[in-house]
Amino acid sequence: MAFKNGVVALLAMGLCASALAEADYRIETVTDGLAHPWSMAFLPDGRMLVTERTGQLRLIDAQGKLQAEPIGGMPAPFVATQAGLMEVALDPHFASDPWIYLSYAHGEADANNTRLARARLVDGELRDFQVLFTAQPAKAGASHYGGRIAFLPDDTLVLTLGDGFDWREQAQNPANHLGKTVRLNRDGSIPQDNPLRGQPGAAEEIYSLGHRNVQGIVYDRQRKRLYSHEHGPKGGDELNLLQPGGNYGWPLASFGVDYTGALVTPFTELPDYLSPELHWTPSVAPSGLALYTGDRFPHWKGDLFVSTLKEKSVRRVRLEKGRLAGEDILFQELEERIRGVYDGPDGALYLLTDSEDGRLLRVVPL
């Protein structure tokens, strides 16, 4: 399958003809038949791991063939609406310490939250399965879990979480994990220098607070910055630059309104609360976040890529000297909800489409 409609997206952004030639790409189907794929990870030998929200961890060989049977040893997550198996990520020292990290909804309909675990992949099965962290408190419902993982240069990780939808006021309560990101050591222990550690009544895992549903996170090693994005309500999706101990305002400050049209808050910004780097109003429903580091698209190098569900696109957020320099809307010709976007080790950009018959796609130059 090949598309050239990236040109259309660039025309809409008012770019010149020389930029149009740079935008030419081809979209290839690596594999299909995935049940609401949510995340993927590249193994060193060319194979790929993909999570299905419905609870299966799948293996794709280096030739793009989806193995018939899911990987064994995965505990059954709580699956309903937005709940299920979410992130898969490799330990940054996978060659010598081959842990696979997984996030998933744990519990049952009236008492559940996000859980982080790790295991080793041995002969098509997960071995040495370890639960590292379970967000508290357990809450009812099946919405807003966060679930993305980013590893930092100091060998800690940041796990994104959500506010549980009906508990949005708790995003400002430092005593729990709702509407927060948390920072952990790779074994699940709490780093000594976490920003709220030692504060009376505070959950010591917290890295940042005041979030709604953070479903994208990436660390920019060159600029030494941690970016995240989150779903707003009706409007007010945010791209944030995460800072230790930062409070991002939800639900006291937001560019969005409630789904009924009622105001969540009269404030779009407040003193002592961090404002987004940019916001999307109306909502695009950001679902994944990547930093492109490859050489096959030189004009994309160092830019952020945001997959979206509602807009059915990928937003390229251009960065120049560390500053936001505009956006391009890509891949709308697919007309599919895009759950994730990934910087491939081969210099290609990879996409996961969100449907009962989801696909893994690869974007390469023409």
C-alpha positions in Angstrom: 0.0 0.0 0.0 1.4 3.4 -0.9 0.1 6.9 -0.2 1.3 10.3 -1.3 -1.4 12.3 0.5 1.2 13.6 2.9 1.4 16.3 0.3 -2.2 17.3 1.0 -1.5 17.6 4.7 1.4 19.9 4.0 -0.6 22.1 1.6 -3.1 22.6 4.4 -0.3 23.9 6.6 0.8 26.3 3.8 4.3 24.8 3.2 6.2 25.4 0.0 6.8 23.0 -2.9 10.3 22.1 -1.7 8.9 20.8 1.5 6.3 18.7 -0.4 8.9 16.6 -2.0 10.3 15.8 1.4 7.0 14.6 2.6 6.6 11.7 0.1 6.3 8.4 1.9 4.9 4.9 1.5 2.8 3.1 4.2 3.3 -0.7 4.3 1.3 -3.2 6.3 3.7 -5.2 8.4 0.9 -7.4 9.8 -2.8 -7.3 10.5 -5.3 -9.4 12.6 -4.4 -7.6 15.9 -7.2 -7.1 18.4 -7.1 -3.4 19.4 -3.3 -3.3 19.6 -2.1 -0.8 22.2 1.7 -0.8 22.3 4.8 -2.4 20.7 8.5 -2.9 21.4 11.4 -3.9 19.1 13.5 -6.9 20.2 17.2 -6.8 19.3 16.9 -9.7 16.9 14.3 -8.0 14.7 11.2 -9.5 16.3 8.5 -7.3 17.7 6.2 -7.5 20.7 2.7 -6.1 20.5 0.1 -5.8 23.3 -3.6 -6.3 22.5 -5.9 -4.4 24.9 -8.0 -7.5 25.1 -5.2 -9.1 27.2 -2.8 -10.9 24.8 0.9 -10.2 24.3 1.7 -11.1 20.7 5.0 -11.9 18.9 5.8 -10.8 15.3 8.8 -12.4 13.7 11.4 -10.4 11.8 9.6 -11.0 8.5 6.4 -9.5 9.9 4.5 -12.8 10.5 2.2 -12.7 13.5 2.7 -15.9 15.6 -0.5 -17.8 16.0 -0.4 -18.2 19.7 -0.1 -15.4 22.3 2.9 -15.4 24.6 2.2 -17.5 27.7 2.4 -16.5 31.3 0.5 -13.2 31.0 -2.0 -12.8 33.9 -5.5 -11.9 32.8 -6.0 -8.1 33.1 -9.3 -6.4 33.8 -10.7 -5.8 30.3 -13.6 -3.4 29.8 -14.0 -0.1 27.7 -10.6 1.5 28.1 -9.2 -1.1 30.5 -7.0 -4.0 29.5 -3.4 -4.7 28.6 -1.5 -1.6 27.7 2.2 -0.9 27.5 5.1 -3.2 26.6 8.7 -1.8 27.0 12.1 -3.3 27.1 14.6 -2.7 29.9 17.2 -0.2 28.6 19.8 -2.8 29.5 17.9 -5.6 27.8 21.0 -7.2 26.3 22.4 -7.9 29.7 19.2 -7.7 31.8 16.4 -8.9 29.6 13.3 -7.7 31.5 10.1 -6.8 29.6 7.9 -4.2 31.4 4.1 -4.3 31.1 1.3 -2.1 32.3 -2.3 -3.2 32.5 -5.6 -2.7 34.4 -5.8 -4.8 37.4 -8.8 -5.8 39.5 -12.5 -5.9 38.8 -15.3 -3.6 37.7 -15.9 -2.0 41.1 -12.2 -2.0 42.3 -9.4 -1.6 39.8 -6.4 0.6 38.7 -3.2 0.6 36.7 -0.5 -2.1 37.5 3.1 -2.2 36.4 5.0 -5.6 36.2 8.0 -7.1 34.6 9.0 -10.5 33.4 11.6 -12.3 31.2 10.7 -13.7 27.8 11.9 -17.3 27.6 10.9 -19.8 24.8 7.7 -17.9 24.1 6.6 -17.6 27.7 6.9 -14.9 30.4 9.0 -16.2 33.3 9.9 -14.6 36.7 6.8 -12.4 36.6 7.1 -9.6 39.2 4.5 -7.0 40.1 6.3 -3.7 40.7 3.6 -1.2 41.4 -0.2 -0.9 41.7 -1.8 2.5 41.6 -4.0 3.4 44.6 -6.8 3.6 45.4 -8.7 0.9 43.6 -11.7 2.6 42.0 -14.8 1.7 40.1 -15.2 2.1 36.3 -13.1 1.4 33.3 -11.6 4.7 32.1 -8.4 6.8 32.3 -5.5 4.5 33.2 -2.6 6.3 31.5 -0.2 3.3 31.2 2.7 4.6 29.2 6.4 4.1 30.3 9.5 6.1 29.7 13.0 5.2 31.0 15.3 8.0 32.2 19.1 8.2 31.9 19.5 7.5 35.7 17.9 4.0 35.2 14.6 5.0 36.7 11.3 4.9 34.9 8.2 7.1 34.8 4.8 5.5 34.5 1.8 7.6 33.4 -1.5 7.3 35.1 -5.1 8.7 34.8 -7.7 10.3 37.1 -10.2 7.5 36.7 -12.6 9.9 35.0 -15.1 10.2 37.9 -12.4 11.2 40.4 -10.9 14.2 38.6 -10.6 16.3 41.8 -8.2 13.6 43.2 -5.6 14.7 40.6 -4.8 17.5 43.0 -4.5 15.2 46.1 -0.9 14.2 46.7 -2.0 11.3 49.0 -2.9 9.0 46.0 -1.9 8.1 42.5 -5.0 9.3 40.6 -4.1 11.9 37.9 -0.4 11.6 38.5 2.8 10.3 36.9 5.1 8.1 39.2 8.8 7.5 39.1 10.2 4.2 40.2 13.5 2.3 40.1 13.5 -0.5 37.6 12.8 -3.0 40.4 9.8 -1.1 41.6 11.4 0.5 44.6 11.1 4.3 45.2 14.0 6.6 44.3 15.4 8.5 47.2 15.2 11.8 45.3 11.6 11.6 44.2 10.1 15.1 44.6 7.5 14.3 47.2 9.5 11.8 49.2 9.5 12.6 52.9 6.5 15.0 52.6 3.8 14.0 55.2 0.7 12.5 53.7 2.2 12.3 50.1 2.5 9.2 48.0 6.3 9.0 47.6 6.1 7.5 44.1 4.7 10.7 42.6 6.7 12.5 40.0 4.1 15.0 38.8 0.4 15.7 39.4 -2.6 17.5 38.1 -3.1 15.3 35.1 -6.3 13.9 33.4 -5.2 10.8 31.3 -1.6 10.7 30.3 -1.2 8.4 27.3 2.0 9.6 25.7 5.5 10.0 27.2 9.0 10.2 25.7 12.4 11.3 26.9 14.5 13.4 24.6 18.1 12.4 25.4 19.7 15.1 23.3 17.7 18.0 24.9 17.4 16.2 28.3 13.6 16.8 28.3 10.7 14.6 29.3 7.6 15.3 27.2 4.1 13.9 27.8 0.6 14.4 26.5 -2.8 13.9 27.9 -6.4 13.8 27.0 -8.5 16.8 27.9 -12.3 16.6 28.3 -14.0 18.2 25.3 -11.0 20.1 24.1 -7.9 20.9 26.0 -5.7 18.0 25.1 -2.2 18.9 26.2 1.5 18.5 25.3 3.5 19.1 28.5 7.2 19.3 29.4 7.3 17.3 32.6 9.2 18.6 35.6 9.8 16.8 38.9 7.1 17.8 41.3 5.3 19.9 38.7 1.5 20.4 39.0 -0.2 20.7 35.6 -3.5 22.1 36.9 -6.2 19.5 36.1 -9.0 20.1 36.9 -8.4 23.6 38.3 -7.0 24.9 34.9 -7.9 23.5 31.5 -8.6 24.7 27.9 -11.4 22.1 27.7 -15.0 22.0 28.8 -17.1 19.1 30.1 -18.8 16.8 27.6 -22.1 18.4 28.5 -20.6 21.8 27.5 -20.5 22.9 31.1 -17.3 24.6 32.4 -14.9 22.4 34.2 -13.1 25.5 35.4 -13.1 29.2 34.4 -9.3 29.2 34.3 -7.0 28.2 31.5 -4.0 28.9 33.6 -3.2 29.8 37.2 -0.2 30.9 39.1 2.0 28.1 40.5 0.5 25.6 38.0 2.4 24.6 34.8 0.8 25.4 31.5 1.0 23.1 28.5 3.5 23.7 25.7 0.6 23.5 23.4 -3.0 22.4 23.5 -5.4 20.9 21.0 -8.9 22.4 21.0 -11.1 20.9 19.7 -9.7 17.5 20.9 -7.6 15.3 18.7 -7.5 12.5 21.4 -3.7 12.0 21.6 -2.8 8.3 22.1 0.9 7.8 21.7 4.1 9.9 21.5 7.5 9.3 19.8 10.6 11.3 19.1 12.0 10.5 15.6 15.8 9.8 15.7 16.3 8.1 12.4 18.0 9.1 9.1 15.5 7.9 6.5 13.4 11.1 7.0 16.1 13.7 7.7 13.6 16.6 7.8 11.7 14.7 10.6 14.8 14.1 12.8 14.4 15.5 16.3 10.6 16.1 15.9 7.8 14.8 18.1 5.1 12.6 16.6 1.7 12.3 18.3 -0.8 9.6 17.2 -4.5 10.5 17.6 -7.7 8.6 17.9 -10.4 11.2 17.2 -8.6 13.1 14.5 -7.3 9.8 12.9 -3.9 11.2 12.2 -0.4 11.7 13.4 0.6 15.2 14.4 4.2 16.0 13.6 5.3 18.7 16.2 8.3 20.4 14.7 11.1 21.4 17.1 13.7 24.0 16.2 16.5 24.7 18.8 14.3 23.1 21.4 11.3 25.3 20.7 7.9 24.4 19.1 7.9 25.5 15.5 4.6 24.4 14.2 2.6 21.2 13.4 1.8 19.1 10.3 -1.1 16.6 10.1 0.0 13.3 8.6 -1.5 10.0 7.6 -5.2 11.0 7.6 -5.5 9.1 4.3 -5.6 5.9 6.4 -9.0 7.0 7.9 -8.2 5.0 11.0 -7.8 5.6 14.7 -4.1 5.4 15.4 -3.2 4.1 18.8 0.5 4.4 18.8 3.5 5.8 16.9 7.0 4.5 17.2 10.6 5.4 16.2 11.8 2.2 14.6 15.4 0.9 14.9 15.5 0.8 11.0 14.8 4.5 10.7 11.1 3.9 9.7 8.1 5.2 11.6 5.7 2.6 12.9 2.0 2.9 13.6 -0.6 0.8 15.4 -4.2 1.2 14.3 -7.0 0.8 16.9 -9.7 -1.6 15.8 -10.9 -5.2 16.2 -8.7 -6.0 13.2 -5.9 -3.7 14.0 -2.7 -3.3 11.9 1.0 -2.7 12.4 2.1 -0.3 9.7 5.6 0.9 8.6 6.1 4.4 7.1 9.2 4.5 4.7 10.4 7.0 2.1 9.2 6.5 -1.5 
